[in-house]
Amino acid sequence: MLFNPRTYDPAQFDEPTRRLLRATVDWFETRGKKALLDTYIDRAWYADFLEFAAREGLFAEFLTPSSADADKRWDTARIAELNEILGFYGLGYWYTWQVTILGLGPVWQSENEALRARAAELLREGHVMAFGLSERTHGADIYSTDMILTPDGEGGFTASGSKYYIGNGNVAGLVSVFGRRSDVEGPEGYVFFAADSRHEAYHLVKNVVNAQMYVSEFRLEDYPVRAEDVLHTGRAAFDAALNTVNVGKFNLCTASIGICEHAMYEAVTHARNRVLYGKPVTEFPHVRRELTDAYARLIAMKLFSARAVDYFRSASPEDRRYLLFNPMTKMKVTTEGEKVIDLMWDVIAAKGFEADTYFDKAAKDIRGLPKLEGTVHVNLALILKFMGNYLFAPADYASVPTRLDAADDEFLFRQGPARGLGAIRFHDWRIAYYRHAHLPNVARFREQADGFCTLLLKHAPSEEQQADLDFLLEIGQLFALIVYGQLVLEQAELTGLDADVLDQIFDALVRDFSAHATELHGKASTTEEQAAWALAHVRRPVADADRSAKVWAKVEALSGAYEMRP
């Protein structure tokens, strides 16, 4: 189930995709672990990786939609695969690719054919892109941008203002910049335009992070924005910003998976070969429990993310279910990644600080993913918009197949207005749970999920509680677990996942639901009825020593299965 460079064969993709994915793995493996770690420690800009990507045409092949080049496609399945590979070798390599995706979002949504052609050519030349949205004072609050465009009297503008937290801002061939006109109030004044980091009116201030990646602050001073440099205006500019984030934040889940996979090989190998008190560390029951839990959670991350790809690729104006599963990948999968690393770190202890390990880097970098493209809290609040229809108003949809076909995901660049989330309908979440009701912990978790529906029907949050975000976010955590479990079950069925592993995953989900119910019980604004419900839905998972032993055997087999070439 885990990515292993020694045995990796992406046979599910077409030949050009297989070649590029394998070439990327081979480049990192040939370069070796010492170079990987040394450049991370020295915070060295990854020019050699970008040279490789340019030489192979990696970004151009994967990030150009067919509307810009008929011989290429924007294929979320293979993009997710590359996310995982790049995360496996280091967050920085993934990050320069990720912010290129964000920078391209407003371009591929634009009707400015000249700029679309220019972006496609820049990709062919090996350039990376940047997404100039957030600002130091306002963050990603795009209602409050201080990038001001002043009409120049000739049909264009001059742009002045600063942007902050802008990846690739030091070298981007094209920067998609969000601003507002000085002469138009309200949403109609928004503008997205293309800038070039090499222009004399573009001033690079600094790298705002202490890392290998370059997360820039830049300033425009009377930057000339010609009419032909404008990507979007008015409400369309606002929608382009949000829809770009919809596309981009999906990538965080698979990057998190890659980081956890590499760290797991190191952690299990170290623990299996570490002898304390005369026996391997892995002989201790608490160590087996923690590593088994980490493994089960990591497999669940992979299952949910892979199934979410199918909904993303099958999206249409009539099927927008991806807009729930998308913030789930960003919020839930990435926070699970933190848990996976923490569980392994409890086992390997001081080893996790050593400079010559990948784990040391993983433990730092895994923290960033839940905090990028909107915080966990922002995305939790977002998924609450879908809760009523998801739980109580199922609609009929044709079954969504596994989507590994070589198709262009063109809908992602014509998502339309970024509103109407509360009207989106979903298929019946209970179906996946019915099909796996024979597994003890799936059945137990289903009891908790049914109880959650009862809570909302009989003791729904009051108006005051709905204004209490601290209370409401705990409701969101409980809801998120139900959605998470559904897609895990769907993907498990599609892939024929071992039943013992699946039941072990739901062992963890039962415990997680109980933990969040306990948190809800303790909230100051929780009513007596809600508090009683919370305690009544704390459950113990169904223990099975034979199942746990079988899953542990899969974990133990990871010892020595992979180590990066020196």
N, C-alpha and C positions, 0 to 999 in steps of 0.2 A: 504493500500500500504506500510505502514511502519512496520518494524520489532518490535514486541511487545512481550517481554518475558512472559507476562501474558497469552497471547493467542497463543503462538507460537506452530505450529504443522507442521513440515516439511514433510507433507504427500506425497510430490512429489518424495521422495527418498525411497530406500529399507530399510528394518527394521534395519540392522546394522548401516546404516548411520543415520537414525532417532534417534536411541538410543544414539549414540555418540553426535550428535548435541544437543539433549535435555539434555543429561548429562552435557555438557559444560555449557549451560545456567543455569541449576540447580545449578552447582557448584558455579558460580559467584553470583547467587541470594541468595543462602544459606550463602555464605561468607559475603555478605552484603555490603552496600554502605560505611560504616565507614571504613572497612578494605581496600576497594578499594581506597578510598581517602587518608587514612593514609599512606599506602605503597607508593603511588605516591608522596606525600609530603616528606616522609622520604627517597625517592629514594631507597627503599628496593628491593633487587633482588627478583624476583618472583619465588622463589624456590617452594613455595606451589603449584603454577599453574603447574610448570614442573613436580612435583610429581603426581599431578592429571592426567596430560596428559600421563605420563609414566604408571601409574596404569591402565588407561583405554585403553592404546595402541592407543591413538588418532593420534599421528603423524605417527606411523607405518602403521595404517590402511589407512590413507588418502594420504600418500606420498610415498608409495611403488608401483611401476608399476607392472603389471602382469609378465613382463619379469624377474623380480627379485623374485617374489612370486606369483605363479599362483592363489592364493586365494585372492589377493588384486588387486587394480587398481588405476591409477592416473586419477581422474575424475574431470575435471575443474569445472563442475557445483557445486559439493559439496565442492570443495576447495573454490570457490567464496562465498558460503554460510557461511563457517566457517570464512573466512576473515571478512565478515560483522559482525558476532557475536563477534569476538575478537576485532574489531575496536569499536564496541558498548560499550565494557567494558574498553577499554584503549589501546592506541597505543603500549605500551610496550609488552602486551600479544600477539598482532598481530606481533610485530617486531621479537620476538624470533622464531616464526613460519615462518615468511617470510624469514629470513636469513637461516633457515634450508632448505627451498625450494631452495634458491640460492646455498647453499653448495652442495645439491644433484644433481643439474643440470649437472655439468661435470661428475659426477659418472654415472648417468643413461644414459648419451650419450656415455660412454666409452665401449670398448670391453674387458676391464679388468674384467673378470668374478669373480676373487677372491676379488677384491675391491668392486664390486657390491654386492657380498654375504656378505662381511664385513659390508657394509653400511646398508643392510637390517637387519642384526643382531643387529647392534648398535641401529637402530630405535626400534626394538623389545625390547631392553633393556631400552629404554626410553631416549637415548641420543639425543642431538640437534647437528646441523651441522653449519659450517661457510663457507663463500665464500671469500677467500683471493685474491682479485683482486686489489683493489685500494691502492694507496700509497700516502704518505703525500705530496711529491713533485709533483707527476704527476696526482693525482686524479685517474680517471678510464681510463687514456690514456694508453691503454695496449701496444701501440707501444714503450713506453718508460720505461718499467719496469726495476727496479734496483734489483729485486730478481734474484740473479745469481746462476746458477747451474754449478758446476765445476766437470768434470768427475773424478771418484775416481780410475780409472784403473781396476775396477772389474765389469764393466757393470752398475754401478750406479753413483750417484753424491753426492756431499755435497752442501747444499743450504744455502746461506747467504743473508740476506737483511731484510727489514722491510715492513710491511703492516699496513695500516691506515684505520680507519672507518670500522672495521671488526666486525659486530655484532656476538655475542656468542663466540667471540674469547677467552673468559675466561674459558669456559667449554666444548667447542665443542669436541665431540668424533672423528670427522673427519673434517678437514679443507681442502677444495679444494684450492690449492695455484697455482697462475699463476706466471711463471718466464721465464727466457731465459738462454740458455746454454752459457757458456763463450767461447766455442770453435767453435760456429756456428753463422755466421752472417745472418741477415735478418729473414724473417718469419719462415724459417725452424728451427730456434733455439728456438722457443717457446716450453714451456713444462707446462702441468698441472699435478700436483702431489698431493697425499694425505698426509697430516701431522696430527699429534695428539697433541692437546694442552697439554697433560699430559707428553710429552716427555721432557727430561732434556735439550735438545738443543732448545726447544721452550720457549722463554722468553716473558712473558706478561708484557708490559711496563705500561699501564694505561688505564683507561676508559676516552675517549676523550670528553665525553659529561656529562653534569650535569643533569642526568636523572635516572629513574628507570632501564632502559635498560643498557646493557653493550656493548658499541661500542668501540672496543679495538684498541689499537696499540700493535702489537706484533713484535718480532724480532727473526729470525732464525740465529743461529750461528753454522756453519758447521753441519747443520741438515742432517743426513744420509737419502738419498733418494735411496732406492733400486729399481732395475728394476721393481719389482712387485708393487711398489708404484706409478708408472707413469700411469696417466689416458689418456693423449693425448700428442702428439708431433707435431711440425711443424704447418702447416696451420690448421690442425684439432684442435689444442689447441686454436688458435685464434677464429675459428668458434664456438667452445664450449663455449667460454666466451660470445660472442654476443648472441648465441642462448639461453644460460642460462638466460641472462638478458631479452630476449624476453619472456620467461616463467615467470620470477619473477616479472617483472614490471607490468604485468597484474593485480597482486593482489592489487596494490595500490588503484584502483578505489573503490573496494568494502570495503576496510578498511575505506576510506574516507566517504563512505555512512553510515557505522555503526556509526562513530563518530558524523556525522550530525544528525542522527536519535535520538540518546540519548539526544543530546543537544536540539533538537527541542521540545521534550516532556517537558524538563525543562523550556525552553523559553516561550512556549505557556501557560503552566500552571501558570508560574509566572505572565505573562502579563495579563492573564484573571482574576487573583485574586488580582492584584495590583490596588488600587483605588487612583486616582489623580483627584483633582478638582471635587470630588463628583461622579465620574463614573469610571468604569474599564478602564484600559489603552487600552484595545482592542476596545473601542468605538471610539478612535481617528482614523480618516481616514488614516493618514500616517502610523500608526501602522498596520492597516489591510493590507495596500498595501505592506509593507515590509515583513510581515509574509506570506502573500499570495505568494509573489514573491519567498521567501525562499522555501516554500512548493513546488511550481511548479518546481523550479530548482532542488530540491532534487528528485522529482519524475522522472524528465528527466535523472538525473544521474543514477537512478535505471534502467530505461528503456534501455538506451544506453548500460550500462554494461551487463545487462542480455542478450541482443541481441548479443553483442560481444562474449559472451561465446559460442553461437551457431556456429559462424564462426571459433572460435578457435578450437572447438571440431571437426568440419567438415573439417579442413585443410588437405591438401595433397600436394604432389609435383606439382600437376596440379591446385591447388586452394590455393593460398597464400594470399588471401585477408586479412587474420588476421594480416598481417604485417603492414597494415595501421590502422586497428581498434585497434591494441594493443597500439601503442604510443598515440592514441587518448584517450584511457582509462587512460593512465598514465598522459597525459598532460591536456586534456580538463576536464575530470571528476574531477580530484583533484583540479584544479583551481576553478571549480564551487563549490566544497566543501568549499573553502575559502570564496567565495561570500555568500554562505548560512549562514555560521557562522557570517560573518560581518553584514549581514542583521538582523539576530536575535540579535546580540550584540547591534546594534543601538536601538533596542526596550527595551532590559532588562537592558542596561546601566551598572550601578555600580554593579548590581547583578552578572554580568559576571566576576567580579574579586574575588568573595567570595570563600574562601578556602573550604567551605563545599558543593560546587556545582560540578557537573561533567562539567558544561559549562566552568569553569575556566581552566580545563585541556584540553578540546576540543579546546578552542581558541588558546592554545599554540601548541598542537600537530597537528592540521590541517595544520599548516604552513609547516610541514616537508614533507608531501607526494608529493607535486609538485617538491620538490627538491631532492628526492631520485631516484635512478636508472636513472640518466640523468636529467638535468634541463629541464624546460619547453622549453627553447630556443633550446636545442639539439633536443628535440622531435618534435618541430615545424619545424625545418629544415629538419628532417627526413621525415615528412609527405609530404613536398613539392615534394619529389621524385616521389610521386604517382599521383600528381595533373593532369598531362596531360592525362594519360590513364583513370583516374577516371571520369573526366569531359567530355572528347571528344571521347573516344574509347571504348564504352561499349562492353562487350562480353556476349555470351549466357551461362548462368549457370542454372542448376536445382535449384529450390527453396530450401533454407536451412531451415530445420524444427527446431522447438524448441528441444534442445538437453538436456534432463534430464534423458536419458537412462543410465543404469549402465554399461557403456563401458569404456574401458581403452584408454586414449588419447595417444597412443604410438607414434604417429607421432611427438609429441613435442620433442622427444628425438632422432629423426632422421631427423631434419629439413634440413640438408645438408649445403652446402656453404652459408655463410651470404653475398650474393651479388645478383645482378640482380633485384634489387627492381624496377627500372624504367620500366621493361618489364612486371610487374604484371598487369593483367587485372581485371576489375570489372564489375558487372552487372549494368544496367542502373539505376542511382540514381533517375532519374525523375519518375520512376514507383511509388515509395512510395509517392511522392508528388502529382502525378495525383490522387491517390486513396483517398487523403484527401483534395482535392482542394475545397470541399464544406465548409471547415472551414476557416473563414475570415483571420485569421492570418497565417495559412499555405499558403493560396494563396498569401498573401502579402509578406511573406518571399520568396516564390518561385519567385516572381518578382525580388527580390534582388539577388537571386541565378542565375537567367537567366542573369541579368545585369552583374554579376561577370564574367560569361562566355564571354559576349560581351567585357568586359574590356580586358581579356586575348587575345581575337582574334584581337581586333582593336588597343589596346594600350598596348601591352605586355611589360613587363619590359625589358629594354635595357640591353646590356652586362654590362654596368656600374652599373645599378640598381641591376642586379643579383649578383654583387659582394658586394653590400651594404646590409649587413645582417639586419640592422635596418629596412630598407625599406621592404626587402623580408619577414621578420617575420610578418609584418602587412598583407601582402598578405596571408601568412599562416594562420593567425587568421580568415580571411574571408573564406578561403577554409575549415578550420576546422568546422566552423558553418554549412556548407552544409552537410558535412559527419555526423556530430552530429545529425542534424535534420533527416537525412535519417534513421538511426538506431532507433531513438526515434519513428518515424512513423511506422517502421516495427514492433517493439515490442508492440506499442500501439494497432496495428491491431491484433496481435497474442493474446493479453491478454484482448481485449475488453475494453480498457481504456475509462473512461468517456470522452465524447467529450468536455465537458467544461474544464476539466483539460488539455486536449491536446491543446486546443486553447489558454489556459492561458500560457502553456509552450512556444508556438510560439509567444505570445505577448512578452515574454522575449527575444526570439531569434531575433525578428525584431529589438528590441531596441539594442541588442548587435551588430548586423550587422551595424546598423546606427552609433554606437559608434566607431567601428573599421574603417568604411568608413571615419568618421571625423578625426580619427588619421592618416589615409593614406593621407587625404587632407593636413594635416599639416606637413608631412615629407619634409625635405629640398630637397630631390632628386626627389620628385613627379613632373611630368611634368604638364603643364597647362591642357592638355587633360585629364590626369588621375585625376587631382584635380577637374575638372568639372564633371567627371564621379562620383567621390566620393560624391559630394554635391547632385548630381541628384539622388543618391540612398539612401539618408537618408529618412527613412519612419517613420511615426507614426503608432504604432499598432492600430488595430481596437478595439475601446473601446466598452464594453458591460457590463452595470451595473448588469444585471440579471446573466450573466455568472460569473462575479467577486463575486457576493453574494453567488452563489452556491459553488464556490471553497472555499470562506471564511468559509462557514459552515463546510466544511471538515477539515479546519485548526482548527477552534474553538473547534471541537469535540476532538481534541488531548489533551485539557486541562483535566488533571486528569486521562488520559487514562493509564498512566504508571508512576510509581515512584519506584525506586529501593528499595528493602527491606533494612531497617536500618542495 
